[in-house]
Amino acid sequence: MKVKKKVKKNIIISLETNTMTFLDNLSKNLSSLLDEGYDHNVLISVGKNPNIKEFKAHSNILRARSPYFNRALSENWDHKKNDKILFNKPNIDPTIFSLILK
């Protein structure tokens, strides 16, 4: 009986470890999409001169993670240029926005 409990406990620990590894890798993969901007379809210009930064993002990820962007992207608050959705947010500091996106 003790062997079964020990095996079960080891299986649970292994599953928890694998889940944490998976989630850590997923988080890193999503961060690299943001950092590299691969296949982005959203450009967000943030800040005021001389402190302006442009962020490349993906509308599906923004919509899934943010009620604001879900609403903004579904209610045509956006502007498009060259198949990219453009947002201009001069009232937000780029450093703060970077933290919000992550």
C-alpha positions in Angstrom: 0.0 0.0 0.0 2.8 2.4 0.8 4.5 1.7 -2.5 1.3 2.7 -4.4 1.0 5.9 -2.5 4.7 6.7 -3.2 4.3 6.0 -6.9 1.1 8.1 -7.0 2.9 10.9 -5.2 5.8 10.7 -7.7 3.5 10.7 -10.6 1.7 13.8 -9.3 5.0 15.6 -8.7 6.2 14.7 -12.2 2.9 16.0 -13.7 3.2 19.2 -11.8 6.9 19.6 -12.9 5.9 19.0 -16.5 3.1 21.4 -16.3 5.3 24.1 -14.9 7.9 23.5 -17.6 5.2 23.7 -20.3 3.8 26.9 -18.9 7.3 28.4 -18.5 8.1 27.5 -22.1 4.8 28.8 -23.4 5.4 32.1 -21.6 8.9 32.4 -23.2 7.5 31.6 -26.6 4.8 34.2 -26.3 7.4 36.8 -25.1 9.6 36.1 -28.1 6.6 36.8 -30.4 6.3 40.2 -28.7 10.1 40.8 -28.7 10.7 39.8 -32.3 7.4 40.9 -33.8 7.1 37.9 -36.1 4.0 38.0 -38.2 2.5 40.9 -36.2 -0.6 42.6 -37.4 -0.8 45.4 -34.9 1.4 48.4 -34.4 1.0 50.4 -31.2 2.7 53.8 -31.0 3.1 54.8 -27.4 4.4 58.0 -25.7 5.1 61.6 -26.7 8.2 63.1 -28.4 11.0 62.5 -27.7 9.9 59.4 -25.8 7.9 57.4 -28.4 8.2 53.6 -28.9 6.4 51.4 -31.4 5.3 48.0 -30.3 4.5 45.1 -32.6 1.8 42.8 -31.4 -0.8 40.2 -32.5 -4.5 41.0 -32.4 -5.6 37.5 -31.3 -3.2 37.6 -28.3 -4.2 41.1 -27.4 -7.9 40.2 -27.6 -7.4 37.1 -25.5 -5.4 38.9 -22.8 -7.1 42.2 -22.5 -10.8 43.3 -22.3 -9.8 46.7 -23.5 -8.1 45.4 -26.7 -10.9 42.8 -27.2 -13.4 45.7 -27.3 -11.2 48.0 -29.3 -10.4 45.5 -32.0 -14.0 44.3 -32.3 -15.6 47.7 -32.4 -13.5 49.2 -35.1 -11.6 51.7 -32.9 -8.6 50.9 -34.9 -7.1 52.3 -38.1 -5.5 50.2 -40.7 -2.6 50.9 -43.0 -0.9 48.3 -45.2 -2.8 45.4 -43.5 -1.6 46.5 -40.1 -3.9 47.7 -37.3 -2.6 51.0 -35.9 -3.1 52.4 -32.4 -1.7 55.6 -31.2 -1.5 56.0 -27.4 0.4 59.2 -26.6 -0.9 59.4 -23.1 0.9 56.2 -21.9 4.6 56.0 -21.0 6.4 53.4 -23.2 8.1 51.8 -20.2 4.7 51.3 -18.4 3.1 50.0 -21.6 5.9 47.5 -22.1 5.1 46.1 -18.7 1.4 46.0 -19.5 1.9 44.1 -22.7 4.0 41.4 -20.9 
